[in-house]
């Protein structure tokens, strides 16, 4: 009985090539779907923020002038309070602590 090692070896290589290419194709479509999903989430977030701003503006316009003024002062105080612990990006870039070794 005579075995054709070259033919068997060639068939194994062709089989591996076909199976691996199919796997890489699946990975590519999965990555593409993931990217598309991230894009959709990003756009939804953007549109939500836009709609939120619009509703806040409409609510403010419905109020009287005195109420609008109070709301503006409250927003200013809230922004100042929330920014208290944060440092600027310039300070972060140039005043970094050196890592310990």
PyMOL commands that set and color helices and strands:
alter all, ss='L'
color gray80, all
select helices_A, chain A and resi 5-62+65-83+89-94
alter helices_A, ss='H'
color red, helices_A
deselect
rebuild
show_as cartoon
